[in-house]
Amino acid sequence: PFDLTVSDDPLDNEFVDEPLYEPSGPVEVAATPLWSAGYDIDIPMNDRVMAFVRLLSGRLKTFLEEGLSRGVQFLPMVQEVFRAEGLPIDLAYVPLVESAFKPTALSRAKARGIWQFMRGTGLENGLSHDWYIDERADPEKATRAAAKYLKTLSATFDGDWHLALASYNGGPGRVQRAIRRSGRSDFWQLSASSRYLPRETRDYVPLVFAAIIIARNPAEYGLNVQPVAAPRFEMLELPSAVDLRRLAAWIGTPVETIRSLNPELRQWMTPLKASGYTLKVPPGTGDILRAHFQQTAPEHLTTISWHTVKKGDTLATVAKKLEVTRAELAEANGLSIKARITAGQQLMIPRAPELPELVFPPAVVSEVVLASASSESSALTEPVPVKAAAVAAVREPRVVKPAAPAARVHRVRRGDTLFSIARLYRTTVSSIKNWNRLRTDSIQVGQRLRIFNERPATATH
């Protein structure tokens, strides 16, 4: 999860091998664990746990405050899932340590989401991951997967949550090997020595327990939690794949609003071959979008460029020609990276093309029923009649080519190549060369290049 000895922002680091707290002898465990005071997991008040309580309420206080403030919107959902699965409710605070409740959190080891699943572990527990989506970033789906995984780990270690949490961090195989090598099955004895478990795993369990203690009583430890309001949305079942930019234009909202409601989406569009995909959209927009779906042909709902395979083409040669990676080309088309392709085959180009404008006849203003968002949840409940520019079924829209975009200027930095710049702006090397009248691929630091395409992709943590 994070390095407690290097940075005040734990998400910037990994655990290091320098001990924050090293017991000089056997750890003394309090005679009365905290579960008797209302906790539903046995938390010993030993020196190691209290060392992390002091750290989290001291130097890392701001980190914990921000994580708890953000976590308020997710905790009711996590607690409900865990309660239904018969899991200790206090384990709902584990994401506070894992990710500070950031759905887009990505570690250097490529673990993602509030539960920081590695790709393989996520797949094993039912989370899809392909070119279009990464369900590790979906808080609810990831929470259900975490519940499944935690139940498996608990069963593996006969209900011992100390060992189960250690294995959530270090892997069950590593913890089982440590038990066999040491002859000890108590986590605190097992972790008292550096011989059996890595520093990160030895620190992880007391760190989680310290976070639970503080999260249950933040004011007592001087934390000022300012709850972040949960986003309101309604669920919309899609008739086919859609371009998020088109939906945003139809309801007059920035595309980032839709993307923030659906952090599992990795591209500008929803999965191409997924029928009945359900999307979260701003409250009160579902009926407007359904009206647009009724009058828009499926081929106009998304924006895709296709490449027709020629004789002799391979994934590698096509990827090079299209200036994408072979892995991207294969994954976007649901193919193995070693798949053979045949002449005439249509391959989707994994790059967002320009969005053509759809011009509709004047909308008919009519009474439609939109749902109002409940003040206590994201679910939409009581229908309320309102005026909306709902469009009656009319003839197909005509496609209008967008006006030429204004140029932006990219100043070449050390390490830049035409290929890396093209990927940054979601365009091609040949386009950049044409716009700037370049005869070769050579560029110089400080050189200014005109770009007439999409804005740069936004990096996520």
N, C-alpha and C positions, 0 to 999 in steps of 0.2 A: 504493500500500500504506500508507505512513505518513509522517509528518512528523518528520524527524530533528532539527528545531531548536526544536520547541515543547513537546512533552510527553514525559515518561518512559514513557508508555504509547503506543507508536506507533500502535495501532489507533484511538486517539482522533482522529487528525489525518490530513491529506493532506500531500503534499510542498508546500512553499512555494517561492517564487522566491528566497529568500535562500540563497546557496551555503554548504554546510557545508565544502566544499573546492573551491577554484578554482585550477587549475594556472596558473602564471605563464607557461608556455611549453609546448612539446610534451611529452607524457607519456613518460617513459623506461620502457620495458618491460624487465623482467628477461630476461637472455639465456636462462635456463633456466626454462620454465614449470613449474607444479606437476604437470602430468600425468606428468612423468618420475619424480615421487616417489610415484606410486601413485594419482593422481587420473585420472579418465577423461574430463576436459574440460580444455582448456588454460586455466589460470588464471594470468595474469601477475602477478607480485609488484611492481606499480607503486605509486606514491605514493597514488593514489586508492583502490586496494583496501586498502592498509595503513591509510589514514585510517579506513576503515569497520571494519577489524579492531579498531582502538583504540577506536572508539566502541561497538561491540557487546560488547566485553569490558570496557568501562568503564561509562559512564553507562547504557547499555542492557543491562547484564549480567543483571539480574533478568528483563527481558523475554525474553531469549534462553534463560535457564535454564528458565523456565516453558514456553516454546514447545517446547524440546527434550524436557522431561519429558513433555509432552503428546504430542509427536510419536512417542515410542518405540512407542506402540501402533499407529501407522499406517505407520511406515517399512517394516516387512517387506512389507506389502501393496503399497505404492508401488514399492518396489524390484523386487518380483516382476513387477508389471505392466510397468515400464520395461525390465526385462531381457528379457521376452518380446517387447517391441516393438522391441528393438534400440536403446534410448535410453541415453544416459550415465546411470549410476546416481546420480551426484552431483546430478543435477537433482531427485532425490527431496527435496532440502532446500529447494526453492523455496517450498513452503507455509510454511516457517519465517518467511520474509520477508512472504509474502502475508497470512497469517492467524494466525500462531503456532499452526497446526494446530487451529484452532477450527472445527468443522463448521458452527456457527451464526453464524460471523463475517459481518457485514453492513457494508459500507462506506457512506459518505455518498453515493457514486455508485451504490449499490444492487448492487454486486458481492457475491456470496455464496459461502460454503463455504470449504474449506481452499485451493482453487485460485482463489478470488475471480473466478469467471466472471460477466461481465455476462449478462443474460438472452439477448440475441441471439446472442452467441458460444456460450453453452451450448446453445441450440437448434441452431445450426449443427453442433455436435459431438455431437449425439445425446442431450442432456439434456432430459427432459420438464419442463414448467413449466405448471401450471394451478392452478385453485382448490384442488385437493386435495393436490398434491405439488409439490415443487421439488427436482429431483434434483441440483441444484448442491450441496445440503447433504448428499448421500449421499457419504461419502468415497471409497468404491470406484468408484461410477459416475462421480463427478467426476474421479477419477484416470485412468480409462480415456479419458474425454473429453479430459483434459489431455494424455495421451500422443498421442492423435490430432492435437490441435491443435499440439503441439510438433513432431511429425513434419512437419506441413504447413509450419510456419514454417521449419524447418531446410531443407526442400526449396526454399522460396522464396528463401532466401539461400545456396544452394549449400553447405549444411553448416556455415556460419559460425554457431556457437552464441552468439557475442557479439551479433551482429545479430539472431539469432532471439530471444534473451532480451529485447533492447531492444524488439522488436516485440510480444512477449508483454505487455509493459507498456504501450507506446504505440500499438500497432496496426501491422500490416505496411505499410499505406498511408502512414502518417506517416513511417516509417523509409525507405521507398522514395523518397518525395518529398525527404527530407533528403539521401539519396545523390545524387539527380539535381541538386539545387540546389548541393551542395557539391563535387561531382565526386570525393568520397572514399567508399571502400567499407570502410574500416577503422573500427570502432566508436570506438576511442580517439582517432583524429584527428577523427572526426565529432563526438564529444562534448566535445572540448577547447574548442569555441566554443559560446556560448549562442545562436547565430544559427539553428541548425538543429533542435535537439531541445529539448523542454521540460526543466526542471530535474529533474522526477521521473524521466524516462526516462534522462537522463544519469547520475543517481545509482543507478538501479536495478541495472544490470549489476555495477558494483563492489560494491554492497551484497550482492547474491546471492553473489558470489564470496567475500566476507568471511564470510558466514554459513556457506558450505560449508567454508571453512578451519577455522573454530572448531568447527563441528559434527563434523568428522572427528576433532578432538583437543580436546574440551571441557576436560579436566582441565589440559591444558597452558596454557590461557588462564584458569584459575582458576574455571571453572564447576562448580557442584555440581548435577549432573543427577539428579533423583529420579524415576525412571520411573513414570508413571501406568499402573496395570494396565489392560490391554485388557478391555473388558466381555465377559463370556461370554454366548453366546446360541445358540439353534438356529433354523433356518429353518422357517417354518410356511406352507404354502400354504392360502389362505383359500377357502372355498366360494363366498363372495359378499362384498359390503361388510360391514364390521363396525364397531361402536362400540368404540373403544379403552377406554372406561370400563367397558363390559361385560366385556371380556377381563380387565381389571385386577381387577374384582370376582371373577371366576371363579377366578383363581389367587392372590388375596389379596395383590396388590402395588399400590403407588401407580401411577396412570396415567402419571405422569411417568417411571417406569422404562421403560415401553414406548415413550413418546415419545422418550426419550433414546437408545434403541436404534435408532430410526427417525426421524432428524432431518429426513428429506425430507418427512415428513407435515406438512401445514399445518393440518389440521382435526382435529376430534374423532373422525373416522371415516376409513376407507380409501376409495379412489376408488369411486364408486357403480357405474360401468359397467365397471370393470376385472375381468375374470374371471381367476381363478388368481393374484391378487396375492399376493406372498410377503412375509411379515412376520417381523421378528426378534423373538423372545420369549425370556424368561429360560430358561436350561437346565433341562430336566426338566419343563417345563410343556406341551410340545407334545401329548402323548397326552391329558392332562387336557382341553385345549381341543378336541381332535378329538372326544372323547367328548361334550362339550357341543354341538358342531356337529351331531352325529348326532341329537340329541334336540330340537334347537331349529329351528323354522321360520325360513327366511331373513328373513322380515319382522320377526322378533324379534331378529335379530343386530345390527341397527343401529337408530338412533332418528332418524327424519326427520319433519319436519312439511311438509305439502304445501299449496299454494294452488291452487284451481281458478280458472282464468281466466274472467272474465265478458265479455260482449259489450261492446266499446268499450275494454277494457283494453289498455294498452301496457306494455312493460317499465318505462318511466319511472313510470307511474301505480301499477303494482303495487309497484315498489321503494319509492316514497314511502309507500304504504299499509303496507308491511311494515317500514318504517323501516330499510332497508338501501340500499346504493348500487346503481345500475343495473348497474355493472360487476360487482359481487359476484353479483347475481342472474343475470346472463347467463353468467358464467363457471362458476358452480356447476351450471348446467343445460346446459352445453356449447353455448351460443348466442352468436351475434355480438351485440355491444352494440346493433346497429341491427336486430336480428331482429324480425320481426313475430310476434305470438302470436295464437292463435285461441281463441274461446270453448270451454270444456270442457277445454282443455289443462291438464295438471298441472305445476306448477312447484315444485321443491324450495325450501324457505325456507332460505337460507344462514345458519342460526343454530342452535346446539346447544340442543335442547329438554331438558327434564328427563328423566332416565333412569328409566323405570319399573322396579320390582323384579320379577324373574322368580323365582317360587317353584317349586322342583322337588320331586318326591317324594323320600323318603330315598334317598341314594346307596347303591349296592351296592358294598361294598369287595371288590375283586378284585385278582388279580395282573395287573399291566400291566408292559410293558417301557418303561422310560425310558432315555434315553441320558445317559451321563456326559460332561461336557465335558473335552476334552483339555487338559492343563496347558500345552500349547505352542501351541494355536490356539483359535479360536472354533468350529471345526468340532466336531460331536458324533460320537463314534465308538462305542466298544464298548458294546453294550446291557447294562444291568444290571437284573435283576428286583428290583423294590421294591414295597412296599405303597402303594397310592394309592387315593383315593376316586374311582375311575373309575366313571362312571355308565353303567349298562347302558341299552340302548334302552328308553325308557319313553314314556308318553303326554306330550302337549304340556304345557309349563308354563302356569300361569295368571299373568296380569299383575296385579300389585298396585300401586295408586297409592302413591307415596312419601308419607311423612308430611310435613306442612308444615314447611319448613325454618325455622331460627331466623333472625331479622332481623339484618342487619349495618347499620352506620351509615356513610354517606358524608358527609363535611363538604365543602360546596361550596367550590371554590377559584376564584381569578381565572381567567377564560377558560372555565370549565365551562359547558356547556349540558345540558339534559335529554337531547339526542341523544347528546352525547359520553359522558355518564354511562351511558346505556343501552347503548351499544356496549362500554364498559369492562366492564360486568357481564353482557354477553350477554343483555340483556333488551330491553324496549320502553319507549318514552316513555309510552305509555298505562298500562302496568303501574306505572311509578314514580309517575305522577300518581294512580292509584287507591290505591296503598299509602300515599301521603302526603296524600290528599285535596286535591290541587292543582287549581284550576279553570283556570289558565293555564299557559303554558310558562315564565313568569318565575320565576327563582330568584335568591337573593342570596348573595354571598360570606359564608361562615361558617354558612350554613343547613345543618341536619342532615336528611338524607334516609334513610328506612328502605329497605333493599334485601332482597328475599327470594329472590334468585336465585343463579346460579353465582358463584364467586369471580372476582375480576378476572383478565383475561387476563394472562399473564406475558410481559413484554417480553424479546426476545432481542437479542443484539448482532448 
